[in-house]
Amino acid sequence: MSNRLRRSAHFVPGANDRMLQKALTTAADSLILDLEDAVTPERKKTTREAVAGWLRDVDFGKQERTVRMNPLDTPWGLADLEATMEHPPDAYVVPKVSTLVELETIDDKLTALELEFDHPPGKVGLILVSTETPEGVLNLPTFTQCKRVIALSWGAEDLSAALGAPRNRFDDNTFLDLYRHCRTQTLLCAAAGGVQPLDTVFVDINDEQGLKRESTEAAWMGYTGKITIHPSQIDIVNTAFTPTDAEIDESQRLITAFAEAQADGRMAMRFEGKMVDVPHLTRARKLVARAEEIRKKT
């Protein structure tokens, strides 16, 4: 599950049937059925029951089914798991993660529920929003030690709230230094832990150019996808995380050129005006493999 296609992971407010039906018609690779911030305390129980019904009755097609649970330090976190595991999602999105112990608690609970409902053990993954608390930022390198973790994302909105910071972006919608640090650390920890890195939300839904710029930058960095909060963002994000025909063609030419050079005993050479060696070949192979994966799954 850690290598599943997740260019866009799209939020759907829990119990909002209209928004769910809209989301099912989009090109989002994953849907995040939200039990946390989109739901008032008074509606937590009825909303989780509605989401459990979606998991039981709705055909999601190729879209990954995930549920954003409430944090463990609330009255609702474990109850969210209990209510939705009879017909389980593919993964839970875990917000405001602070410690590895929290993840181990969730892992233990899911293991018990998998046994109770006769589901394959360990099949349900965890996608973490892993920098929403200061403690979470400091403990980030430990989170992939939990075997259920399949992806790391990060959060700037809750972290800035926890810090009492009045803003987290410059006027041009680029992040302040602290949040760029969280973005970088999340990517590095995901790569080191062998899980997918997913970039955070872009909250200004009217700034399409800003979203395009941020998504493209994330893809250049090595992120494989991004979380979206409005249907208008999905196609922009998918495009940013899909190799272009020109990139695929160049990578294939490079692979062919390396094969010819290797036959002559060379692994460094001049290619279309640039000096290239093994890292360039590795990158080209990964790009072609990702393009093929996208072609098969879309």
C-alpha positions, 0 to 999 in steps of 0.5 A: 500500500505504501507505493499506491498512487496518491498524486491527490488526496482529497478531503471530503467532509464526513456525512456530506453526501453531496460532496462525496458524490462530487468527489467520486466524479473527480480524478482524485487518487485518494479520498479523505473522509473527514471526521475531525475538523469538518465536524462539530463535537455535537455531530461526531457520533452521527458523522462517524456512523454516516462514514461507516455507512459510506465504507459499507455501501459506496462504490469508490471505484479506483479511489483509495478510501481513507478516513481522517480520525480524531486525535487520540487526546480527544474523546473521539479518536479510538471511537472513530476506529471502532465505528469504521473498522467493520468495513474498513478503509484502506487507511486512516489519516492520523492528525496531530501526531506527537509521539510514536507511542500514539501510533503504537496505541492505534496499531494495537487497536487496529490489530484487535479490531482486525481480529474481531471482524476477521480482516487480514492483519496489518492491511489497514495503513496509516497516513500521518499529518506529522508536524501539527504539534511542536512535539511531533516536529521533534519526533518526526524521524521516529514515526515510520518505525510503526509498521502501519505507516505508509505515508507522511504528510505535514501541516502548517495550519495547526502548527502555527496555531499551536505556536501562537504564530499569526501567519505561516506564509509570506504575502506571495503565499510561500512558506516562512522558514519554520514551515519550509523546515517542516516540509523538508524534514517530512520529505527526508523522513519519509524517504528514510523510512521507505514511505510516501511523502505527501505535501500539505494543503494549499489553503487559498483556493482562489490562487491557482497559480500559487497552487501550481507553483507550490505543487510543481516545487513539491514534485521537483523536491521529491514529493509524490502527491499533495492533499487537496481541499477543493475539487478545483485543485485536483487536476492542477495537483495531478498534473504537477505530479505526473511526468510530462511527455517531454520528461518521459521522452528525455528519460527514455533517450537517456536510458538508451544512451546509458545502455550504449555507453555501458556497452563501451565500459562507460557510466559517465558521458556527455548527453545532449549538452550535459555531463551525466552519470549514474544518479541521472540514470537512476532518476530517469529510470524512476521517472519512467517507472512512475509514468508507467504506474500512472498510466496503468492506474488511471 
